[in-house]
Amino acid sequence: MRQVVLDTETTGLEPGRGHRLVEIGCIELCERRRTGRRFQRYLNPEREIDQGALEVHGLSLEFLREHPRFAEVADEFLAFIAGAELVIHNAPFDVAFLDAELVRTGRPRVSDICAVTDTLAMARELHPGRKNSLDALCERYCVDHSRRTLHGALLDAQLLAD
């Protein structure tokens, strides 16, 4: 079974209000083991970044202007995830942003090409009434997350894979 553990960083919280992706990070697993393949891209969102989002990931528009737009990496991204089960913590959030970007470029939605597993929903079922953030899960399952001072899509995908 091929899985891709995925995370994103964004300009804000609402794709319906024009917020965009600024980073995609993916780790490939086969039979629940890392293959060494990964996909990571910083993206030029072509819009300002909300202060709250900037405080979460630290990616400035000045830095991101030098990177490709989503449309320029969309085919490479779709090829990477094709046929895989996507494993995402709080999947509705990330999938909504991915779908908005994909639709904007005339490509199929995530659910049209991949199954999606939401690890936040799984964690809430396994640990009802407890904190189930990625940091909380790292602590609960003894995953070292000491390098995580800011959110980063690739780092967060690596932590989730662990």
N, C-alpha and C positions, 0 to 999 in steps of 0.2 A: 504494500500500500504506500503510495506516494503522498506526502503531506507537505504543505508549505505554511510555515508559521510566519504570519504577516503582521506588521504594524505600520501606522502612518502618523505623521505630524501634519498639522494644518494651520491655516491663518486665523482660525476661529472655530466656533462650535456649530455653525449652521450652513450646510451646503446650499440650502434653499435661499439663503441671503447672500449668495455669491462667494462664500468662503471657499478656499482652495487648498489642495495638497501642497505641502512644502517638502515632504520626504516620504519615501516608501522604503521599507526594509523587509526583506524576506529571507528565511532560512529553509533550505530543502531538507526533508527527512524521508528516508525510505525504510520501511519496517521500523519506524520510530527511532532511527539512528541518523545522525547528521551525515550528509553525503559530502559536505565541503562546498557545495554549490550555494551561492547566495545572490540576491539581487538587491542592490541599494542605489537609490538615486535621490539627490537633492533636486528640487524642482523650483523653477521661477514661477511664482503664483500670479504674476502680473497684477498684483494689488497689494495694498497695505496689509500689515499683520497686526491683529488686535494685540494690545498690550498684554492681556492675560495669556494669550498663546505664546507670545515672545518670552514671557516669564517662565513658561513651562518648558519650552524647547531651546530657547536662546538663539534661534536662527533668524538673523536679520534680513530684511529685504535687500540691503546693500550686498550681503554675501550671496543671497539666492539669485540676484540678477544675472550672475555669471553662469548659471546652470540652465539646462534645457527646460523647455516647457513640457507639460505632461504629454501633449500630442506628439512630441518628438521621441518619447520613450514608450509610448503606449503599446506598440506592436511587440517590442522586446519584453515588456512586462507581461503581456498576454501570453506570449510564448513560454515564459518562465512558469506561469501558474497553470497553464493548460493541462487538464486532466488530473489535477491534484485536488485533494481536499484542503481547503484553507482553514487554518487554525488561528483564531483571532480572539484576543481578550476585549470584550465589549464590541463584538462584531457588528451590530447595527450601526454604530458610529462610523467605523472604518469603511464598511461596505457602502454606506450612503455617500461618502466622499468619493470613493472609487467609482461608483455608479454615475455620479454627477459628472466626473471627469470623462468617463467612457462615453456617456451619452453625448456630451459636448463635442466629442470627436467622431461621433457616428459609429461607435463600436458597441458590441453587445455588453449587457450588464453582467456583473460578476456571477449572479445566480444562474445566468444562462450558460455559463461555461464551467462552473465549479460548485461543488458542495461546500458548505461553510459550517464550521463548528465554533460555537461561541463558548470560550473557556470561562467567561464571567458567569454565564448562565449555569455552566457545569459546577463552578465553585459555589454558587449560591445554593444549588441543590445539595451538594456534599457538605457544606458548612453553613446551614441556615443561621441567620442572626449574627454572623461574624463578619468582620471586615474582609472583603475579597478583592481588594485592589491588587495590582501586580506586585507591589511592594509587600503587601500582607501575605500573598502566596509565596513569595520568595522566602520570607521569614518562616512561614509555616512548614515549607518543604526544604529548608536549609540550603537555599540557593544564594550564593554570594552576590549581592546587588550593591556592594559598597562603591562601585564605579559609577553608579547612577545618581549623579548630582542634578542633572537635567534629563528630561525625556529625550530619547533619540529612537527613531523607528528601528534601526538595525539593532541597537543595543537592547531595546525592549523585546524585539523578536527573539534575540538570543536568550534573554532571561526566560521568556515564555517557553522556548524550546527546552531549556534546562528543567 
